[in-house]
Amino acid sequence: MRIPAEMVQAIVAHARADHPDEACGIIAGPAGSDRPTRLVPMTNAERSPTFYRFDSGEQLRLYKQLDAADEEVVVVYHSHTATEAYPSRSDISYAGEPQAHYVLVSTRETDSHEFRSFRIIDGVVTEEDVEIISAGPDVASGSTREAGSQPVSAANDLVQS
Protein backbone atom coordinates (compact mmCIF):
# COMPACT_ATOMS: atom_id res chain seq x y z
CA MET A 1 0.00 0.00 0.00
CA ARG A 2 1.21 3.52 -0.81
CA ILE A 3 0.22 6.25 1.63
CA PRO A 4 1.29 9.89 2.05
CA ALA A 5 3.50 10.57 5.08
CA GLU A 6 1.15 13.27 6.37
CA MET A 7 -1.72 10.75 6.47
CA VAL A 8 0.42 8.32 8.47
CA GLN A 9 1.27 11.14 10.87
CA ALA A 10 -2.41 12.14 11.15
CA ILE A 11 -3.52 8.55 11.85
CA VAL A 12 -0.85 8.11 14.53
CA ALA A 13 -1.76 11.50 16.06
CA HIS A 14 -5.45 10.50 16.10
CA ALA A 15 -4.57 7.19 17.77
CA ARG A 16 -2.45 8.97 20.38
CA ALA A 17 -5.13 11.61 21.03
CA ASP A 18 -7.86 9.01 21.59
CA HIS A 19 -5.67 6.68 23.70
CA PRO A 20 -6.56 4.82 25.89
CA ASP A 21 -9.65 4.36 23.68
CA GLU A 22 -9.40 2.99 20.17
CA ALA A 23 -9.32 5.56 17.39
CA CYS A 24 -10.89 4.86 14.01
CA GLY A 25 -11.47 6.38 10.61
CA ILE A 26 -11.18 5.95 6.88
CA ILE A 27 -9.23 7.33 3.99
CA ALA A 28 -11.25 7.87 0.84
CA GLY A 29 -9.98 8.02 -2.71
CA PRO A 30 -11.28 8.14 -6.27
CA ALA A 31 -13.38 5.04 -7.01
CA GLY A 32 -11.28 2.24 -8.47
CA SER A 33 -7.97 4.07 -7.99
CA ASP A 34 -6.64 2.45 -4.78
CA ARG A 35 -5.22 5.93 -4.09
CA PRO A 36 -5.74 7.45 -0.62
CA THR A 37 -6.54 11.16 -0.99
CA ARG A 38 -8.89 12.26 1.83
CA LEU A 39 -8.52 11.33 5.49
CA VAL A 40 -11.75 11.22 7.50
CA PRO A 41 -11.08 10.62 11.22
CA MET A 42 -14.09 9.31 13.10
CA THR A 43 -15.26 9.28 16.66
CA ASN A 44 -15.34 5.92 18.39
CA ALA A 45 -18.96 5.89 19.57
CA GLU A 46 -18.09 3.18 22.10
CA ARG A 47 -15.29 5.21 23.74
CA SER A 48 -13.66 1.88 24.53
CA PRO A 49 -10.09 0.57 24.64
CA THR A 50 -11.26 -2.71 23.07
CA PHE A 51 -14.13 -1.79 20.72
CA TYR A 52 -14.97 0.76 18.09
CA ARG A 53 -18.43 1.34 16.70
CA PHE A 54 -19.73 3.34 13.79
CA ASP A 55 -23.04 5.13 14.11
CA SER A 56 -25.32 3.97 11.28
CA GLY A 57 -26.66 7.49 10.58
CA GLU A 58 -23.19 8.97 10.37
CA GLN A 59 -22.06 6.08 8.26
CA LEU A 60 -24.94 6.61 5.86
CA ARG A 61 -24.07 10.30 5.51
CA LEU A 62 -20.43 9.44 4.80
CA TYR A 63 -21.39 6.91 2.13
CA LYS A 64 -23.67 9.45 0.48
CA GLN A 65 -20.75 11.89 0.41
CA LEU A 66 -18.48 9.22 -1.06
CA ASP A 67 -21.03 8.36 -3.74
CA ALA A 68 -21.57 12.02 -4.64
CA ALA A 69 -17.82 12.56 -5.01
CA ASP A 70 -17.27 9.27 -6.90
CA GLU A 71 -15.05 8.09 -4.05
CA GLU A 72 -14.71 4.84 -2.14
CA VAL A 73 -13.10 3.64 1.06
CA VAL A 74 -9.43 2.97 0.31
CA VAL A 75 -8.25 2.55 3.92
CA VAL A 76 -10.08 1.58 7.10
CA TYR A 77 -7.94 2.31 10.14
CA HIS A 78 -8.15 1.84 13.86
CA SER A 79 -5.83 1.56 16.81
CA HIS A 80 -5.08 -1.15 19.30
CA THR A 81 -4.24 0.33 22.66
CA ALA A 82 -2.75 -2.66 24.50
CA THR A 83 -1.90 -5.21 21.80
CA GLU A 84 0.13 -5.41 18.61
CA ALA A 85 -1.05 -3.88 15.34
CA TYR A 86 -2.58 -7.09 13.99
CA PRO A 87 -6.26 -7.79 13.23
CA SER A 88 -8.15 -9.50 16.05
CA ARG A 89 -10.68 -12.25 15.37
CA SER A 90 -13.43 -9.63 15.63
CA ASP A 91 -11.60 -7.27 13.25
CA ILE A 92 -11.38 -10.11 10.74
CA SER A 93 -15.02 -11.14 11.10
CA TYR A 94 -16.29 -7.57 10.64
CA ALA A 95 -14.02 -6.64 7.71
CA GLY A 96 -16.61 -5.73 5.07
CA GLU A 97 -14.64 -3.69 2.52
CA PRO A 98 -12.81 -6.19 0.28
CA GLN A 99 -11.12 -3.41 -1.75
CA ALA A 100 -9.81 -1.65 1.38
CA HIS A 101 -6.49 -1.73 3.11
CA TYR A 102 -6.97 -2.33 6.84
CA VAL A 103 -4.43 -0.24 8.75
CA LEU A 104 -3.78 -0.89 12.41
CA VAL A 105 -1.75 1.30 14.73
CA SER A 106 -0.66 0.08 18.13
CA THR A 107 -0.28 2.74 20.82
CA ARG A 108 0.62 0.30 23.59
CA GLU A 109 4.11 1.86 23.89
CA THR A 110 4.13 5.51 24.91
CA ASP A 111 7.28 6.44 22.96
CA SER A 112 6.76 4.42 19.77
CA HIS A 113 4.03 2.92 17.60
CA GLU A 114 3.44 0.08 15.17
CA PHE A 115 1.82 0.95 11.81
CA ARG A 116 0.82 -2.04 9.68
CA SER A 117 -1.50 -2.69 6.76
CA PHE A 118 -3.47 -5.78 5.81
CA ARG A 119 -5.90 -7.05 3.22
CA ILE A 120 -8.76 -8.99 4.76
CA ILE A 121 -10.84 -10.91 2.22
CA ASP A 122 -13.24 -13.70 3.17
CA GLY A 123 -11.57 -14.05 6.56
CA VAL A 124 -8.06 -14.38 5.12
CA VAL A 125 -5.53 -11.86 6.46
CA THR A 126 -2.57 -10.90 4.31
CA GLU A 127 -0.07 -8.36 5.56
CA GLU A 128 1.19 -5.94 2.94
CA ASP A 129 4.16 -3.63 2.70
CA VAL A 130 3.53 0.03 3.49
CA GLU A 131 5.30 2.55 1.27
CA ILE A 132 5.22 6.02 2.79
CA ILE A 133 5.29 8.64 0.03
CA SER A 134 5.19 12.43 -0.33
CA ALA A 135 1.73 13.89 -0.74
CA GLY A 136 0.65 14.52 -4.32
CA PRO A 137 -1.41 17.50 -5.51
CA ASP A 138 -4.67 15.53 -5.20
CA VAL A 139 -4.15 14.68 -1.52
CA ALA A 140 -6.18 16.75 0.91
CA SER A 141 -3.73 18.44 3.24
CA GLY A 142 -4.28 17.51 6.85
CA SER A 143 -7.40 15.66 7.85
CA THR A 144 -11.01 16.44 7.23
CA ARG A 145 -13.40 15.65 10.02
CA GLU A 146 -16.90 15.57 8.66
CA ALA A 147 -19.33 16.66 11.33
CA GLY A 148 -21.37 13.64 12.24
CA SER A 149 -19.73 11.23 9.82
CA GLN A 150 -18.59 7.72 10.56
CA PRO A 151 -17.11 5.02 8.30
CA VAL A 152 -17.41 1.61 6.88
CA SER A 153 -19.98 -0.96 5.94
CA ALA A 154 -23.06 -1.94 7.92
CA ALA A 155 -21.31 -5.13 8.99
CA ASN A 156 -18.79 -2.97 10.86
CA ASP A 157 -21.36 -1.50 13.22
CA LEU A 158 -19.49 -3.02 16.17
CA VAL A 159 -15.91 -4.18 16.00
CA GLN A 160 -14.02 -5.69 18.89
CA SER A 161 -10.26 -5.56 18.79
C-alpha positions, 0 to 999 in steps of 0.5 A: 500500500502507498500512503502519504506521510502526512496521512500516516502522521495524522492517523498516529496522532489521532490514535495517540489523542484518543488513547486509551480508547481505540481511534478509528477512521477511513481514507477515501480516494477516487473510485477504483484508484486504490489511491488514498486522498482524503482522510476522514477521522471518526469518533469511536462511539463506544469510547472503549479501549477494546471496541470501536463502533460506527453510528449507522446514521453517520455512516450513511451520511459518509457513504452518500458523500463518497457516492456524490464525489465518486469516491470509495473507502481505500483505507479503514484504520483503527488503533489497538491500545494494548496489543500489537497492530494485527487484526483481532478475530473480531476485526477479521469477522467484521471486515466488510470492505474487500477493496480496502487496506486495513491499517492498524496502529498500536499505541501500547508503547508511549514512545513508539508505535506500530503501523501495519496494513493488511488485506482482509478478504473472506476471513483471510488476512494478508499483511502488505508492505507500506510505502510512505510517500510524499503527498501529491497534488490531489491529496487533501492536506491535513485531515477532514473531520466531517461533522457527524460522519462515521465510516465503513460498511453496515457489517462494521457497526461493532468491531471488537479488537 
